[in-house]
Amino acid sequence: MHDHLLTAVYGLAGIALIEAVALAIGWVLLTRLRREADELRRTADNRSWLISSGREAVKTVWQTANLVRKEGFGAAVRSSIEDLADWAEVERPDLARVTPDGKVAILFSDIEESTALNERVGDRAWVKLIGEHDKLVRKLVKQRDGHVVKSQGDGFMIAFARAEQAVRCGIDMQDALQKDAQRKRNNGIRVRIGVHTGRSVRRGDDLFGRNVAMAARVAAEAGGGEILVSDAVRDALKNCEDISFDDGRDAELKGFAGKHRLYAVA
């Protein structure tokens, strides 16, 4: 009888812990969505979008809680550059307001081997790490006049008016992460970054979709601690004397014919 009682108590404690973690994750995501909605409210008069975004925030909280119950914490925060790119294709965000000349630079980033890191440090430390990383990225993006289009887990899709801003923001991110690693403040996380630039057409024309996909493919080829850029970005920064690149490497990019030359920021 005593053993059965202990089993029941442990079972209830486990359920309570899962519920608490689910609520914590949901609250982080809800706070992030509210912040993104506030940013858009300040830059655009689009009430219908904000209403739907609020509904989506509530929906996300409950979906996240269910995901944690069924598959564990890691499944809820696992980022994917591909998922962010797919979201952009479906939602087709209007980035024309980001740039006056029709061109936009897209930066994708995510933490290398985030699932393994989550398992190594534990859920509680991972939630704290993700929250601090989110604050760092948003602060540096704001300093370079960028716009966080979408974030998911530890991944970001960010837009800039100029390629130089995007690359300099990427350098800022890697420098800050390296300093934190030296101080042993971030569990040695390594972030991979990819940048591509191209024309942005209002309401997400297919050309814009291809440029988003290209940026995502470039980021997917990057390694932890690396900033990888396309030919177009390298050409746009040819007059920036304080930014240099390696000799480049050829890569086959999913969805794009032939091989493409990609360059790492030196």
C-alpha positions in Angstrom: 0.0 0.0 0.0 2.8 2.3 0.9 4.6 1.6 -2.4 1.5 2.4 -4.4 1.0 5.6 -2.5 4.6 6.7 -3.3 4.2 5.8 -7.0 1.0 7.9 -7.1 2.8 10.9 -5.4 5.8 10.6 -7.8 3.4 10.4 -10.8 1.5 13.5 -9.7 4.8 15.4 -9.1 6.0 14.5 -12.6 2.8 15.7 -14.2 3.0 19.0 -12.2 6.6 19.5 -13.4 5.7 18.9 -17.0 2.8 21.4 -16.7 5.1 24.0 -15.1 7.7 23.6 -17.9 5.0 23.8 -20.5 3.6 26.9 -19.0 7.1 28.5 -18.8 7.8 27.8 -22.5 4.3 29.0 -23.5 4.8 32.2 -21.5 8.2 32.9 -23.2 6.6 32.4 -26.6 3.6 34.5 -25.8 5.8 37.3 -24.5 7.9 37.2 -27.7 4.8 37.3 -29.9 3.4 40.2 -27.9 6.7 42.1 -28.3 6.7 41.4 -32.1 3.2 42.6 -32.3 4.1 45.8 -30.4 6.9 46.5 -32.9 4.6 46.1 -35.8 2.0 48.2 -34.2 4.5 51.1 -34.0 5.5 50.7 -37.7 2.2 49.8 -39.4 -1.5 50.4 -39.1 -2.8 46.9 -39.6 -5.5 46.1 -37.0 -6.7 42.9 -38.5 -3.1 41.5 -38.5 -2.7 42.4 -34.8 -6.0 40.7 -33.9 -5.1 37.5 -35.7 -1.6 37.7 -34.2 -3.1 37.8 -30.7 -5.3 34.8 -31.4 -2.2 33.0 -32.8 -0.3 33.8 -29.6 -2.9 32.1 -27.4 -3.0 29.2 -29.8 0.8 28.9 -29.7 0.8 28.7 -25.9 -1.6 25.7 -25.8 0.1 24.0 -28.7 3.4 24.3 -27.0 2.0 22.9 -23.7 0.6 19.9 -25.6 3.9 19.4 -27.5 5.8 19.3 -24.2 3.5 16.8 -22.7 3.7 14.5 -25.7 7.3 14.8 -26.9 9.3 16.6 -24.2 10.8 20.0 -23.8 13.4 19.8 -26.6 10.7 19.3 -29.2 9.1 22.6 -28.3 12.2 24.8 -28.6 14.1 23.1 -31.4 14.7 25.7 -34.1 14.9 25.1 -37.8 16.0 27.6 -40.5 14.0 25.6 -42.9 10.8 26.1 -40.8 11.4 29.8 -40.7 11.9 29.9 -44.4 8.7 27.9 -45.0 6.8 30.2 -42.7 8.0 33.2 -44.8 6.8 31.4 -48.0 3.3 30.8 -46.5 2.9 34.1 -44.6 4.7 36.2 -47.2 5.6 39.1 -44.9 5.6 42.6 -46.4 9.2 43.9 -46.0 8.9 46.8 -48.5 8.8 49.2 -45.6 12.3 48.0 -44.4 14.0 49.4 -47.5 13.5 52.4 -49.7 15.1 50.9 -52.9 13.3 47.6 -53.2 16.3 45.5 -52.0 16.4 43.7 -48.6 19.1 41.7 -46.9 17.9 38.6 -45.1 19.9 37.1 -42.2 19.1 33.7 -40.8 20.8 32.4 -37.6 20.4 29.5 -35.2 22.4 27.7 -32.5 24.5 24.8 -33.7 23.4 21.4 -32.3 20.9 23.1 -30.0 19.1 19.8 -29.3 22.3 18.2 -27.9 23.1 21.3 -25.9 19.6 21.3 -24.4 20.0 17.7 -23.3 23.5 18.5 -21.9 22.5 21.5 -19.8 19.0 20.6 -18.8 15.6 22.2 -19.5 15.8 24.9 -16.8 19.3 26.2 -17.9 18.2 25.9 -21.5 15.1 28.2 -21.0 17.4 30.8 -19.3 20.0 30.5 -22.1 17.4 30.9 -24.9 16.0 34.0 -23.1 19.4 35.6 -22.8 20.2 34.8 -26.4 16.9 36.3 -27.6 17.6 39.5 -25.7 21.2 39.7 -27.1 20.1 39.2 -30.7 17.3 41.7 -30.5 19.5 44.3 -28.9 22.2 44.0 -31.6 19.6 43.9 -34.4 18.1 47.2 -33.1 21.6 48.8 -33.0 22.0 48.0 -36.7 18.5 49.2 -37.6 17.3 45.7 -38.5 13.9 44.1 -38.1 13.3 40.7 -36.5 10.8 39.2 -39.0 10.3 36.0 -37.1 11.9 34.0 -34.3 11.4 30.3 -33.5 13.2 28.6 -30.6 16.8 29.7 -31.0 16.4 30.6 -34.7 15.9 34.1 -36.2 14.9 35.5 -39.6 16.1 39.2 -39.7 15.7 41.8 -42.4 18.0 44.8 -43.1 17.8 47.6 -45.7 21.4 47.0 -46.7 23.7 44.0 -46.9 26.4 45.9 -44.9 24.1 46.3 -41.9 23.3 42.6 -42.0 26.9 41.5 -42.1 28.0 43.9 -39.4 25.1 42.7 -37.2 26.3 39.1 -37.8 29.9 40.2 -36.7 28.4 41.9 -33.6 26.6 38.7 -32.7 29.6 36.4 -33.1 31.9 38.9 -31.2 29.4 39.1 -28.3 29.0 35.3 -28.2 32.7 34.8 -28.2 33.2 37.2 -25.3 30.4 35.5 -23.4 32.0 32.1 -24.0 35.4 33.4 -22.7 33.6 34.5 -19.5 31.8 31.1 -19.4 28.4 32.8 -19.5 26.7 31.0 -22.3 27.7 27.3 -22.1 29.9 27.8 -25.2 27.0 28.1 -27.7 28.0 28.5 -31.3 25.7 30.2 -33.8 25.7 29.8 -37.6 24.7 32.8 -39.7 23.8 33.1 -43.4 23.1 36.3 -45.3 21.7 36.9 -48.8 20.4 40.1 -50.4 17.9 40.6 -53.3 14.8 42.6 -54.3 11.8 42.6 -52.1 8.4 43.1 -53.7 5.4 44.2 -51.7 3.1 41.4 -50.5 5.7 38.7 -51.1 6.1 38.2 -54.8 7.8 35.0 -55.8 11.1 36.8 -56.4 11.1 37.7 -52.7 10.3 34.1 -51.8 13.3 32.9 -53.7 15.6 35.4 -52.0 14.3 34.2 -48.6 14.9 30.6 -49.6 18.4 31.5 -50.8 19.3 33.1 -47.5 18.0 30.0 -45.6 20.1 27.7 -47.8 23.2 29.8 -47.2 22.7 29.7 -43.5 22.2 26.0 -43.6 25.7 25.6 -45.1 27.4 27.7 -42.4 29.1 26.1 -39.4 29.0 27.2 -35.8 30.7 30.6 -35.3 30.7 31.3 -39.0 29.0 34.0 -41.1 28.4 32.8 -44.6 27.3 35.1 -47.4 26.2 34.8 -51.0 27.9 36.2 -54.1 25.4 39.1 -54.1 26.3 40.1 -50.5 30.1 39.9 -51.2 29.7 42.1 -54.2 27.6 44.6 -52.2 30.4 44.9 -49.6 33.4 45.2 -52.0 34.1 48.8 -51.0 34.0 48.0 -47.2 37.7 47.9 -46.4 37.3 46.7 -42.9 35.2 43.6 -43.9 37.0 40.8 -45.7 36.0 37.3 -46.9 37.8 34.1 -47.6 38.3 32.6 -51.1 34.9 31.0 -51.0 33.6 27.5 -51.6 31.1 26.0 -54.0 27.9 24.5 -52.6 24.8 22.8 -54.1 21.8 24.5 -52.6 18.5 22.7 -52.3 15.9 24.1 -54.8 18.6 26.0 -56.8 20.2 24.7 -59.9 24.0 24.3 -60.3 26.6 25.3 -57.8 26.8 28.5 -55.9 29.9 30.3 -54.5 29.6 31.1 -50.8 32.0 33.2 -48.8 32.8 33.3 -45.1 33.5 36.6 -43.3 37.1 36.5 -42.3 
